[in-house]
């Protein structure tokens, strides 16, 4: 049902924006699912590992404090770096 809503557009095959403010992670996941094979395996039979990290919640409303300055925090950069290097 949710994916049907995401493909119900008069000008595009797939929409990447939902109807309201909330549910952005669900909208993004449904949008990205269109680009990952149903079996989650590539042509060589290797499992495809992918993830969507919804960073909007940590971005909005960042206030300056001892850890971050006003605006975007870049907080997930550390997480992604750890996943890549320590995996």
HTML snippet that shows the backbone in 3Dmol.js (N, CA, C, O; Angstrom):
<script src="https://3Dmol.org/build/3Dmol-min.js"></script>
<div id="view" style="width:600px;height:400px;position:relative"></div>
<script>
const pdb = `
ATOM      1  N   UNK A   1       0.825  -1.194   0.000  1.00  0.00           N
ATOM      2  CA  UNK A   1       0.000   0.000   0.000  1.00  0.00           C
ATOM      3  C   UNK A   1       0.867   1.255   0.000  1.00  0.00           C
ATOM      4  O   UNK A   1       0.608   2.203  -0.741  1.00  0.00           O
ATOM      5  N   UNK A   2       1.904   1.247   0.846  1.00  0.00           N
ATOM      6  CA  UNK A   2       2.772   2.422   0.926  1.00  0.00           C
ATOM      7  C   UNK A   2       3.528   2.627  -0.383  1.00  0.00           C
ATOM      8  O   UNK A   2       3.662   3.752  -0.864  1.00  0.00           O
ATOM      9  N   UNK A   3       4.021   1.523  -0.957  1.00  0.00           N
ATOM     10  CA  UNK A   3       4.738   1.634  -2.225  1.00  0.00           C
ATOM     11  C   UNK A   3       3.812   2.108  -3.340  1.00  0.00           C
ATOM     12  O   UNK A   3       4.250   2.814  -4.248  1.00  0.00           O
ATOM     13  N   UNK A   4       2.545   1.729  -3.280  1.00  0.00           N
ATOM     14  CA  UNK A   4       1.562   2.192  -4.268  1.00  0.00           C
ATOM     15  C   UNK A   4       1.451   3.709  -4.201  1.00  0.00           C
ATOM     16  O   UNK A   4       1.400   4.379  -5.233  1.00  0.00           O
ATOM     17  N   UNK A   5       1.414   4.250  -2.983  1.00  0.00           N
ATOM     18  CA  UNK A   5       1.336   5.700  -2.817  1.00  0.00           C
ATOM     19  C   UNK A   5       2.570   6.377  -3.418  1.00  0.00           C
ATOM     20  O   UNK A   5       2.468   7.455  -4.004  1.00  0.00           O
ATOM     21  N   UNK A   6       3.728   5.743  -3.273  1.00  0.00           N
ATOM     22  CA  UNK A   6       4.966   6.334  -3.767  1.00  0.00           C
ATOM     23  C   UNK A   6       5.074   6.296  -5.289  1.00  0.00           C
ATOM     24  O   UNK A   6       5.829   7.073  -5.874  1.00  0.00           O
ATOM     25  N   UNK A   7       4.334   5.408  -5.930  1.00  0.00           N
ATOM     26  CA  UNK A   7       4.379   5.336  -7.391  1.00  0.00           C
ATOM     27  C   UNK A   7       3.169   6.006  -8.032  1.00  0.00           C
ATOM     28  O   UNK A   7       3.031   5.991  -9.255  1.00  0.00           O
ATOM     29  N   UNK A   8       2.302   6.588  -7.228  1.00  0.00           N
ATOM     30  CA  UNK A   8       1.094   7.239  -7.719  1.00  0.00           C
ATOM     31  C   UNK A   8       1.387   8.715  -8.001  1.00  0.00           C
ATOM     32  O   UNK A   8       1.124   9.581  -7.167  1.00  0.00           O
ATOM     33  N   UNK A   9       1.928   8.985  -9.173  1.00  0.00           N
ATOM     34  CA  UNK A   9       2.282  10.343  -9.559  1.00  0.00           C
ATOM     35  C   UNK A   9       1.905  10.553 -11.018  1.00  0.00           C
ATOM     36  O   UNK A   9       2.052   9.646 -11.838  1.00  0.00           O
ATOM     37  N   UNK A  10       1.424  11.738 -11.341  1.00  0.00           N
ATOM     38  CA  UNK A  10       1.060  12.017 -12.732  1.00  0.00           C
ATOM     39  C   UNK A  10       2.258  12.479 -13.554  1.00  0.00           C
ATOM     40  O   UNK A  10       2.171  12.555 -14.780  1.00  0.00           O
ATOM     41  N   UNK A  11       3.392  12.792 -12.887  1.00  0.00           N
ATOM     42  CA  UNK A  11       4.544  13.299 -13.636  1.00  0.00           C
ATOM     43  C   UNK A  11       5.820  12.482 -13.454  1.00  0.00           C
ATOM     44  O   UNK A  11       6.818  12.764 -14.116  1.00  0.00           O
ATOM     45  N   UNK A  12       5.818  11.477 -12.576  1.00  0.00           N
ATOM     46  CA  UNK A  12       7.045  10.708 -12.325  1.00  0.00           C
ATOM     47  C   UNK A  12       6.724   9.239 -12.103  1.00  0.00           C
ATOM     48  O   UNK A  12       5.613   8.887 -11.706  1.00  0.00           O
ATOM     49  N   UNK A  13       7.716   8.380 -12.364  1.00  0.00           N
ATOM     50  CA  UNK A  13       7.547   6.950 -12.095  1.00  0.00           C
ATOM     51  C   UNK A  13       7.513   6.673 -10.596  1.00  0.00           C
ATOM     52  O   UNK A  13       6.723   5.858 -10.121  1.00  0.00           O
ATOM     53  N   UNK A  14       8.380   7.360  -9.861  1.00  0.00           N
ATOM     54  CA  UNK A  14       8.470   7.180  -8.416  1.00  0.00           C
ATOM     55  C   UNK A  14       8.663   8.534  -7.761  1.00  0.00           C
ATOM     56  O   UNK A  14       9.472   9.343  -8.215  1.00  0.00           O
ATOM     57  N   UNK A  15       7.921   8.777  -6.696  1.00  0.00           N
ATOM     58  CA  UNK A  15       8.089  10.009  -5.930  1.00  0.00           C
ATOM     59  C   UNK A  15       9.076   9.744  -4.803  1.00  0.00           C
ATOM     60  O   UNK A  15       9.122   8.635  -4.271  1.00  0.00           O
ATOM     61  N   UNK A  16       9.858  10.737  -4.436  1.00  0.00           N
ATOM     62  CA  UNK A  16      10.752  10.571  -3.307  1.00  0.00           C
ATOM     63  C   UNK A  16      10.372  11.486  -2.143  1.00  0.00           C
ATOM     64  O   UNK A  16      11.162  11.699  -1.223  1.00  0.00           O
ATOM     65  N   UNK A  17       9.160  12.017  -2.199  1.00  0.00           N
ATOM     66  CA  UNK A  17       8.642  12.830  -1.105  1.00  0.00           C
ATOM     67  C   UNK A  17       7.276  12.316  -0.702  1.00  0.00           C
ATOM     68  O   UNK A  17       6.452  11.976  -1.551  1.00  0.00           O
ATOM     69  N   UNK A  18       7.041  12.260   0.598  1.00  0.00           N
ATOM     70  CA  UNK A  18       5.740  11.844   1.092  1.00  0.00           C
ATOM     71  C   UNK A  18       4.762  13.000   1.095  1.00  0.00           C
ATOM     72  O   UNK A  18       5.094  14.114   0.688  1.00  0.00           O
ATOM     73  N   UNK A  19       3.565  12.729   1.551  1.00  0.00           N
ATOM     74  CA  UNK A  19       2.515  13.747   1.537  1.00  0.00           C
ATOM     75  C   UNK A  19       2.624  14.714   2.706  1.00  0.00           C
ATOM     76  O   UNK A  19       2.152  15.847   2.614  1.00  0.00           O
ATOM     77  N   UNK A  20       3.235  14.288   3.796  1.00  0.00           N
ATOM     78  CA  UNK A  20       3.292  15.140   4.980  1.00  0.00           C
ATOM     79  C   UNK A  20       4.694  15.243   5.547  1.00  0.00           C
ATOM     80  O   UNK A  20       5.664  14.773   4.954  1.00  0.00           O
ATOM     81  N   UNK A  21       4.776  15.869   6.709  1.00  0.00           N
ATOM     82  CA  UNK A  21       6.064  16.094   7.359  1.00  0.00           C
ATOM     83  C   UNK A  21       6.643  14.816   7.941  1.00  0.00           C
ATOM     84  O   UNK A  21       7.860  14.633   7.920  1.00  0.00           O
ATOM     85  N   UNK A  22       5.806  13.927   8.460  1.00  0.00           N
ATOM     86  CA  UNK A  22       6.293  12.746   9.168  1.00  0.00           C
ATOM     87  C   UNK A  22       6.350  11.526   8.251  1.00  0.00           C
ATOM     88  O   UNK A  22       5.753  11.518   7.175  1.00  0.00           O
ATOM     89  N   UNK A  23       7.058  10.519   8.679  1.00  0.00           N
ATOM     90  CA  UNK A  23       7.185   9.292   7.897  1.00  0.00           C
ATOM     91  C   UNK A  23       8.284   9.357   6.860  1.00  0.00           C
ATOM     92  O   UNK A  23       8.288   8.570   5.914  1.00  0.00           O
ATOM     93  N   UNK A  24       9.216  10.281   7.021  1.00  0.00           N
ATOM     94  CA  UNK A  24      10.284  10.445   6.048  1.00  0.00           C
ATOM     95  C   UNK A  24      11.159   9.218   5.893  1.00  0.00           C
ATOM     96  O   UNK A  24      11.575   8.895   4.781  1.00  0.00           O
ATOM     97  N   UNK A  25      11.448   8.523   6.993  1.00  0.00           N
ATOM     98  CA  UNK A  25      12.280   7.315   6.912  1.00  0.00           C
ATOM     99  C   UNK A  25      11.556   6.238   6.113  1.00  0.00           C
ATOM    100  O   UNK A  25      12.178   5.531   5.319  1.00  0.00           O
ATOM    101  N   UNK A  26      10.256   6.108   6.316  1.00  0.00           N
ATOM    102  CA  UNK A  26       9.466   5.134   5.555  1.00  0.00           C
ATOM    103  C   UNK A  26       9.433   5.503   4.076  1.00  0.00           C
ATOM    104  O   UNK A  26       9.560   4.637   3.211  1.00  0.00           O
ATOM    105  N   UNK A  27       9.264   6.779   3.794  1.00  0.00           N
ATOM    106  CA  UNK A  27       9.249   7.253   2.413  1.00  0.00           C
ATOM    107  C   UNK A  27      10.582   6.952   1.740  1.00  0.00           C
ATOM    108  O   UNK A  27      10.616   6.449   0.617  1.00  0.00           O
ATOM    109  N   UNK A  28      11.667   7.258   2.420  1.00  0.00           N
ATOM    110  CA  UNK A  28      12.999   7.020   1.859  1.00  0.00           C
ATOM    111  C   UNK A  28      13.248   5.534   1.635  1.00  0.00           C
ATOM    112  O   UNK A  28      13.792   5.148   0.601  1.00  0.00           O
ATOM    113  N   UNK A  29      12.858   4.702   2.588  1.00  0.00           N
ATOM    114  CA  UNK A  29      13.055   3.254   2.446  1.00  0.00           C
ATOM    115  C   UNK A  29      12.269   2.714   1.252  1.00  0.00           C
ATOM    116  O   UNK A  29      12.787   1.904   0.483  1.00  0.00           O
ATOM    117  N   UNK A  30      11.029   3.155   1.094  1.00  0.00           N
ATOM    118  CA  UNK A  30      10.208   2.700  -0.036  1.00  0.00           C
ATOM    119  C   UNK A  30      10.809   3.178  -1.355  1.00  0.00           C
ATOM    120  O   UNK A  30      10.797   2.445  -2.343  1.00  0.00           O
ATOM    121  N   UNK A  31      11.333   4.398  -1.375  1.00  0.00           N
ATOM    122  CA  UNK A  31      11.965   4.930  -2.578  1.00  0.00           C
ATOM    123  C   UNK A  31      13.221   4.134  -2.926  1.00  0.00           C
ATOM    124  O   UNK A  31      13.405   3.739  -4.078  1.00  0.00           O
ATOM    125  N   UNK A  32      14.082   3.896  -1.942  1.00  0.00           N
ATOM    126  CA  UNK A  32      15.335   3.180  -2.190  1.00  0.00           C
ATOM    127  C   UNK A  32      15.106   1.726  -2.562  1.00  0.00           C
ATOM    128  O   UNK A  32      15.897   1.146  -3.306  1.00  0.00           O
ATOM    129  N   UNK A  33      14.030   1.127  -2.050  1.00  0.00           N
ATOM    130  CA  UNK A  33      13.727  -0.273  -2.347  1.00  0.00           C
ATOM    131  C   UNK A  33      13.539  -0.489  -3.847  1.00  0.00           C
ATOM    132  O   UNK A  33      13.760  -1.592  -4.348  1.00  0.00           O
ATOM    133  N   UNK A  34      13.134   0.552  -4.561  1.00  0.00           N
ATOM    134  CA  UNK A  34      12.934   0.434  -6.002  1.00  0.00           C
ATOM    135  C   UNK A  34      14.237   0.116  -6.737  1.00  0.00           C
ATOM    136  O   UNK A  34      14.204  -0.364  -7.870  1.00  0.00           O
ATOM    137  N   UNK A  35      15.382   0.381  -6.103  1.00  0.00           N
ATOM    138  CA  UNK A  35      16.675   0.226  -6.762  1.00  0.00           C
ATOM    139  C   UNK A  35      17.468  -0.982  -6.266  1.00  0.00           C
ATOM    140  O   UNK A  35      18.593  -1.205  -6.714  1.00  0.00           O
ATOM    141  N   UNK A  36      16.902  -1.755  -5.356  1.00  0.00           N
ATOM    142  CA  UNK A  36      17.563  -2.952  -4.830  1.00  0.00           C
ATOM    143  C   UNK A  36      16.786  -4.164  -5.330  1.00  0.00           C
ATOM    144  O   UNK A  36      15.565  -4.211  -5.187  1.00  0.00           O
ATOM    145  N   UNK A  37      17.477  -5.149  -5.915  1.00  0.00           N
ATOM    146  CA  UNK A  37      16.763  -6.334  -6.417  1.00  0.00           C
ATOM    147  C   UNK A  37      15.933  -7.004  -5.327  1.00  0.00           C
ATOM    148  O   UNK A  37      16.301  -6.981  -4.153  1.00  0.00           O
ATOM    149  N   UNK A  38      14.815  -7.599  -5.725  1.00  0.00           N
ATOM    150  CA  UNK A  38      13.912  -8.237  -4.766  1.00  0.00           C
ATOM    151  C   UNK A  38      14.592  -9.285  -3.907  1.00  0.00           C
ATOM    152  O   UNK A  38      14.253  -9.429  -2.732  1.00  0.00           O
ATOM    153  N   UNK A  39      15.546 -10.023  -4.466  1.00  0.00           N
ATOM    154  CA  UNK A  39      16.195 -11.096  -3.725  1.00  0.00           C
ATOM    155  C   UNK A  39      17.327 -10.585  -2.841  1.00  0.00           C
ATOM    156  O   UNK A  39      17.861 -11.348  -2.036  1.00  0.00           O
ATOM    157  N   UNK A  40      17.704  -9.327  -2.969  1.00  0.00           N
ATOM    158  CA  UNK A  40      18.840  -8.759  -2.241  1.00  0.00           C
ATOM    159  C   UNK A  40      20.142  -9.484  -2.544  1.00  0.00           C
ATOM    160  O   UNK A  40      21.021  -9.568  -1.686  1.00  0.00           O
ATOM    161  N   UNK A  41      20.271 -10.013  -3.765  1.00  0.00           N
ATOM    162  CA  UNK A  41      21.509 -10.654  -4.218  1.00  0.00           C
ATOM    163  C   UNK A  41      21.887 -10.066  -5.567  1.00  0.00           C
ATOM    164  O   UNK A  41      21.015  -9.738  -6.372  1.00  0.00           O
ATOM    165  N   UNK A  42      23.176  -9.934  -5.816  1.00  0.00           N
ATOM    166  CA  UNK A  42      23.608  -9.430  -7.116  1.00  0.00           C
ATOM    167  C   UNK A  42      23.692 -10.569  -8.131  1.00  0.00           C
ATOM    168  O   UNK A  42      23.342 -11.706  -7.815  1.00  0.00           O
ATOM    169  N   UNK A  43      24.148 -10.274  -9.334  1.00  0.00           N
ATOM    170  CA  UNK A  43      24.177 -11.269 -10.416  1.00  0.00           C
ATOM    171  C   UNK A  43      25.103 -12.447 -10.126  1.00  0.00           C
ATOM    172  O   UNK A  43      24.901 -13.542 -10.653  1.00  0.00           O
ATOM    173  N   UNK A  44      26.114 -12.225  -9.292  1.00  0.00           N
ATOM    174  CA  UNK A  44      27.051 -13.299  -8.949  1.00  0.00           C
ATOM    175  C   UNK A  44      26.587 -14.105  -7.741  1.00  0.00           C
ATOM    176  O   UNK A  44      27.295 -15.010  -7.300  1.00  0.00           O
ATOM    177  N   UNK A  45      25.421 -13.795  -7.202  1.00  0.00           N
ATOM    178  CA  UNK A  45      24.897 -14.521  -6.053  1.00  0.00           C
ATOM    179  C   UNK A  45      25.368 -14.001  -4.709  1.00  0.00           C
ATOM    180  O   UNK A  45      25.089 -14.603  -3.673  1.00  0.00           O
ATOM    181  N   UNK A  46      26.088 -12.874  -4.724  1.00  0.00           N
ATOM    182  CA  UNK A  46      26.545 -12.280  -3.468  1.00  0.00           C
ATOM    183  C   UNK A  46      25.411 -11.454  -2.862  1.00  0.00           C
ATOM    184  O   UNK A  46      24.691 -10.748  -3.568  1.00  0.00           O
ATOM    185  N   UNK A  47      25.268 -11.557  -1.552  1.00  0.00           N
ATOM    186  CA  UNK A  47      24.215 -10.795  -0.883  1.00  0.00           C
ATOM    187  C   UNK A  47      24.538  -9.306  -0.935  1.00  0.00           C
ATOM    188  O   UNK A  47      25.675  -8.894  -0.704  1.00  0.00           O
ATOM    189  N   UNK A  48      23.520  -8.510  -1.243  1.00  0.00           N
ATOM    190  CA  UNK A  48      23.673  -7.060  -1.287  1.00  0.00           C
ATOM    191  C   UNK A  48      23.375  -6.516   0.105  1.00  0.00           C
ATOM    192  O   UNK A  48      22.292  -6.727   0.651  1.00  0.00           O
ATOM    193  N   UNK A  49      24.343  -5.822   0.662  1.00  0.00           N
ATOM    194  CA  UNK A  49      24.157  -5.202   1.966  1.00  0.00           C
ATOM    195  C   UNK A  49      23.963  -3.710   1.742  1.00  0.00           C
ATOM    196  O   UNK A  49      24.803  -3.057   1.122  1.00  0.00           O
ATOM    197  N   UNK A  50      22.877  -3.179   2.237  1.00  0.00           N
ATOM    198  CA  UNK A  50      22.635  -1.758   2.108  1.00  0.00           C
ATOM    199  C   UNK A  50      21.824  -1.279   3.297  1.00  0.00           C
ATOM    200  O   UNK A  50      21.152  -2.065   3.966  1.00  0.00           O
ATOM    201  N   UNK A  51      21.893  -0.010   3.545  1.00  0.00           N
ATOM    202  CA  UNK A  51      21.145   0.581   4.651  1.00  0.00           C
ATOM    203  C   UNK A  51      20.802   2.018   4.302  1.00  0.00           C
ATOM    204  O   UNK A  51      21.525   2.688   3.564  1.00  0.00           O
ATOM    205  N   UNK A  52      19.701   2.470   4.840  1.00  0.00           N
ATOM    206  CA  UNK A  52      19.330   3.877   4.728  1.00  0.00           C
ATOM    207  C   UNK A  52      19.460   4.478   6.119  1.00  0.00           C
ATOM    208  O   UNK A  52      18.845   3.995   7.070  1.00  0.00           O
ATOM    209  N   UNK A  53      20.247   5.517   6.237  1.00  0.00           N
ATOM    210  CA  UNK A  53      20.416   6.198   7.524  1.00  0.00           C
ATOM    211  C   UNK A  53      19.658   7.515   7.446  1.00  0.00           C
ATOM    212  O   UNK A  53      20.053   8.426   6.719  1.00  0.00           O
ATOM    213  N   UNK A  54      18.584   7.608   8.188  1.00  0.00           N
ATOM    214  CA  UNK A  54      17.775   8.824   8.183  1.00  0.00           C
ATOM    215  C   UNK A  54      18.406   9.823   9.143  1.00  0.00           C
ATOM    216  O   UNK A  54      18.329   9.658  10.360  1.00  0.00           O
ATOM    217  N   UNK A  55      19.028  10.857   8.594  1.00  0.00           N
ATOM    218  CA  UNK A  55      19.765  11.804   9.421  1.00  0.00           C
ATOM    219  C   UNK A  55      18.989  13.085   9.718  1.00  0.00           C
ATOM    220  O   UNK A  55      19.491  13.961  10.423  1.00  0.00           O
ATOM    221  N   UNK A  56      17.777  13.203   9.191  1.00  0.00           N
ATOM    222  CA  UNK A  56      17.028  14.452   9.351  1.00  0.00           C
ATOM    223  C   UNK A  56      16.779  14.790  10.817  1.00  0.00           C
ATOM    224  O   UNK A  56      16.874  15.954  11.207  1.00  0.00           O
ATOM    225  N   UNK A  57      16.463  13.792  11.627  1.00  0.00           N
ATOM    226  CA  UNK A  57      16.174  14.049  13.036  1.00  0.00           C
ATOM    227  C   UNK A  57      17.349  14.621  13.798  1.00  0.00           C
ATOM    228  O   UNK A  57      17.160  15.408  14.725  1.00  0.00           O
ATOM    229  N   UNK A  58      18.557  14.241  13.424  1.00  0.00           N
ATOM    230  CA  UNK A  58      19.731  14.779  14.112  1.00  0.00           C
ATOM    231  C   UNK A  58      20.193  16.091  13.511  1.00  0.00           C
ATOM    232  O   UNK A  58      20.976  16.820  14.120  1.00  0.00           O
ATOM    233  N   UNK A  59      19.713  16.386  12.328  1.00  0.00           N
ATOM    234  CA  UNK A  59      20.100  17.648  11.699  1.00  0.00           C
ATOM    235  C   UNK A  59      19.255  18.810  12.208  1.00  0.00           C
ATOM    236  O   UNK A  59      19.793  19.838  12.621  1.00  0.00           O
ATOM    237  N   UNK A  60      17.960  18.654  12.180  1.00  0.00           N
ATOM    238  CA  UNK A  60      17.071  19.765  12.503  1.00  0.00           C
ATOM    239  C   UNK A  60      17.196  20.170  13.958  1.00  0.00           C
ATOM    240  O   UNK A  60      17.202  19.336  14.863  1.00  0.00           O
ATOM    241  N   UNK A  61      17.294  21.461  14.154  1.00  0.00           N
ATOM    242  CA  UNK A  61      17.283  22.009  15.505  1.00  0.00           C
ATOM    243  C   UNK A  61      18.593  21.869  16.249  1.00  0.00           C
ATOM    244  O   UNK A  61      18.617  21.980  17.474  1.00  0.00           O
ATOM    245  N   UNK A  62      19.686  21.628  15.536  1.00  0.00           N
ATOM    246  CA  UNK A  62      20.974  21.527  16.218  1.00  0.00           C
ATOM    247  C   UNK A  62      21.313  22.880  16.835  1.00  0.00           C
ATOM    248  O   UNK A  62      21.381  23.894  16.140  1.00  0.00           O
ATOM    249  N   UNK A  63      21.520  22.880  18.125  1.00  0.00           N
ATOM    250  CA  UNK A  63      21.883  24.106  18.841  1.00  0.00           C
ATOM    251  C   UNK A  63      23.356  24.028  19.213  1.00  0.00           C
ATOM    252  O   UNK A  63      23.884  22.950  19.483  1.00  0.00           O
ATOM    253  N   UNK A  64      23.995  25.157  19.225  1.00  0.00           N
ATOM    254  CA  UNK A  64      25.401  25.200  19.574  1.00  0.00           C
ATOM    255  C   UNK A  64      25.594  24.779  21.030  1.00  0.00           C
ATOM    256  O   UNK A  64      24.893  25.250  21.926  1.00  0.00           O
ATOM    257  N   UNK A  65      26.556  23.888  21.247  1.00  0.00           N
ATOM    258  CA  UNK A  65      26.937  23.494  22.604  1.00  0.00           C
ATOM    259  C   UNK A  65      28.403  23.086  22.565  1.00  0.00           C
ATOM    260  O   UNK A  65      29.089  23.363  21.581  1.00  0.00           O
ATOM    261  N   UNK A  66      28.891  22.440  23.605  1.00  0.00           N
ATOM    262  CA  UNK A  66      30.308  22.077  23.641  1.00  0.00           C
ATOM    263  C   UNK A  66      30.673  21.018  22.610  1.00  0.00           C
ATOM    264  O   UNK A  66      31.846  20.874  22.266  1.00  0.00           O
ATOM    265  N   UNK A  67      29.675  20.265  22.105  1.00  0.00           N
ATOM    266  CA  UNK A  67      29.945  19.193  21.147  1.00  0.00           C
ATOM    267  C   UNK A  67      29.788  19.630  19.690  1.00  0.00           C
ATOM    268  O   UNK A  67      30.542  19.179  18.828  1.00  0.00           O
ATOM    269  N   UNK A  68      28.816  20.503  19.406  1.00  0.00           N
ATOM    270  CA  UNK A  68      28.530  20.899  18.025  1.00  0.00           C
ATOM    271  C   UNK A  68      28.276  22.397  17.934  1.00  0.00           C
ATOM    272  O   UNK A  68      27.940  23.049  18.922  1.00  0.00           O
ATOM    273  N   UNK A  69      28.444  22.925  16.732  1.00  0.00           N
ATOM    274  CA  UNK A  69      28.105  24.317  16.444  1.00  0.00           C
ATOM    275  C   UNK A  69      26.699  24.364  15.857  1.00  0.00           C
ATOM    276  O   UNK A  69      26.133  23.320  15.534  1.00  0.00           O
ATOM    277  N   UNK A  70      26.125  25.564  15.713  1.00  0.00           N
ATOM    278  CA  UNK A  70      24.800  25.707  15.112  1.00  0.00           C
ATOM    279  C   UNK A  70      24.776  25.107  13.713  1.00  0.00           C
ATOM    280  O   UNK A  70      25.762  25.165  12.978  1.00  0.00           O
ATOM    281  N   UNK A  71      23.612  24.521  13.353  1.00  0.00           N
ATOM    282  CA  UNK A  71      23.426  23.992  12.008  1.00  0.00           C
ATOM    283  C   UNK A  71      23.660  22.499  11.937  1.00  0.00           C
ATOM    284  O   UNK A  71      23.465  21.776  12.914  1.00  0.00           O
ATOM    285  N   UNK A  72      24.083  22.045  10.766  1.00  0.00           N
ATOM    286  CA  UNK A  72      24.282  20.610  10.538  1.00  0.00           C
ATOM    287  C   UNK A  72      25.374  20.073  11.459  1.00  0.00           C
ATOM    288  O   UNK A  72      26.408  20.714  11.647  1.00  0.00           O
ATOM    289  N   UNK A  73      25.139  18.895  12.030  1.00  0.00           N
ATOM    290  CA  UNK A  73      26.074  18.330  12.999  1.00  0.00           C
ATOM    291  C   UNK A  73      27.092  17.391  12.371  1.00  0.00           C
ATOM    292  O   UNK A  73      28.193  17.241  12.899  1.00  0.00           O
ATOM    293  N   UNK A  74      26.748  16.757  11.253  1.00  0.00           N
ATOM    294  CA  UNK A  74      27.636  15.753  10.674  1.00  0.00           C
ATOM    295  C   UNK A  74      27.793  14.550  11.579  1.00  0.00           C
ATOM    296  O   UNK A  74      28.756  13.792  11.454  1.00  0.00           O
ATOM    297  N   UNK A  75      26.849  14.372  12.490  1.00  0.00           N
ATOM    298  CA  UNK A  75      26.976  13.355  13.530  1.00  0.00           C
ATOM    299  C   UNK A  75      27.089  11.938  12.978  1.00  0.00           C
ATOM    300  O   UNK A  75      27.738  11.092  13.592  1.00  0.00           O
ATOM    301  N   UNK A  76      26.477  11.666  11.842  1.00  0.00           N
ATOM    302  CA  UNK A  76      26.532  10.308  11.300  1.00  0.00           C
ATOM    303  C   UNK A  76      27.840  10.009  10.572  1.00  0.00           C
ATOM    304  O   UNK A  76      28.109   8.853  10.245  1.00  0.00           O
ATOM    305  N   UNK A  77      28.648  11.018  10.315  1.00  0.00           N
ATOM    306  CA  UNK A  77      29.935  10.784   9.663  1.00  0.00           C
ATOM    307  C   UNK A  77      30.786   9.855  10.519  1.00  0.00           C
ATOM    308  O   UNK A  77      31.432   8.946   9.998  1.00  0.00           O
ATOM    309  N   UNK A  78      30.790  10.079  11.829  1.00  0.00           N
ATOM    310  CA  UNK A  78      31.550   9.227  12.744  1.00  0.00           C
ATOM    311  C   UNK A  78      31.027   7.786  12.721  1.00  0.00           C
ATOM    312  O   UNK A  78      31.812   6.838  12.734  1.00  0.00           O
ATOM    313  N   UNK A  79      29.714   7.628  12.687  1.00  0.00           N
ATOM    314  CA  UNK A  79      29.111   6.292  12.639  1.00  0.00           C
ATOM    315  C   UNK A  79      29.489   5.573  11.349  1.00  0.00           C
ATOM    316  O   UNK A  79      29.888   4.409  11.382  1.00  0.00           O
ATOM    317  N   UNK A  80      29.367   6.251  10.220  1.00  0.00           N
ATOM    318  CA  UNK A  80      29.704   5.646   8.933  1.00  0.00           C
ATOM    319  C   UNK A  80      31.187   5.285   8.893  1.00  0.00           C
ATOM    320  O   UNK A  80      31.553   4.208   8.422  1.00  0.00           O
ATOM    321  N   UNK A  81      32.032   6.174   9.381  1.00  0.00           N
ATOM    322  CA  UNK A  81      33.470   5.886   9.420  1.00  0.00           C
ATOM    323  C   UNK A  81      33.745   4.632  10.248  1.00  0.00           C
ATOM    324  O   UNK A  81      34.540   3.784   9.844  1.00  0.00           O
ATOM    325  N   UNK A  82      33.098   4.514  11.391  1.00  0.00           N
ATOM    326  CA  UNK A  82      33.288   3.333  12.242  1.00  0.00           C
ATOM    327  C   UNK A  82      32.818   2.064  11.525  1.00  0.00           C
ATOM    328  O   UNK A  82      33.504   1.042  11.566  1.00  0.00           O
ATOM    329  N   UNK A  83      31.666   2.121  10.877  1.00  0.00           N
ATOM    330  CA  UNK A  83      31.154   0.947  10.169  1.00  0.00           C
ATOM    331  C   UNK A  83      32.092   0.502   9.047  1.00  0.00           C
ATOM    332  O   UNK A  83      32.285  -0.693   8.826  1.00  0.00           O
ATOM    333  N   UNK A  84      32.665   1.462   8.351  1.00  0.00           N
ATOM    334  CA  UNK A  84      33.571   1.128   7.248  1.00  0.00           C
ATOM    335  C   UNK A  84      34.904   0.590   7.763  1.00  0.00           C
ATOM    336  O   UNK A  84      35.416  -0.400   7.240  1.00  0.00           O
ATOM    337  N   UNK A  85      35.461   1.231   8.775  1.00  0.00           N
ATOM    338  CA  UNK A  85      36.796   0.841   9.230  1.00  0.00           C
ATOM    339  C   UNK A  85      36.793  -0.312  10.222  1.00  0.00           C
ATOM    340  O   UNK A  85      37.745  -1.092  10.258  1.00  0.00           O
ATOM    341  N   UNK A  86      35.741  -0.436  11.028  1.00  0.00           N
ATOM    342  CA  UNK A  86      35.689  -1.488  12.042  1.00  0.00           C
ATOM    343  C   UNK A  86      34.739  -2.612  11.663  1.00  0.00           C
ATOM    344  O   UNK A  86      34.816  -3.717  12.200  1.00  0.00           O
ATOM    345  N   UNK A  87      33.829  -2.311  10.715  1.00  0.00           N
ATOM    346  CA  UNK A  87      32.829  -3.179  10.151  1.00  0.00           C
ATOM    347  C   UNK A  87      32.464  -4.359  10.908  1.00  0.00           C
ATOM    348  O   UNK A  87      31.614  -5.135  10.470  1.00  0.00           O
TER     349      UNK A  87
END
`;
const viewer = $3Dmol.createViewer("view");
viewer.addModel(pdb, "pdb");
viewer.setStyle({}, {cartoon: {color: "spectrum"}});
viewer.zoomTo();
viewer.render();
</script>
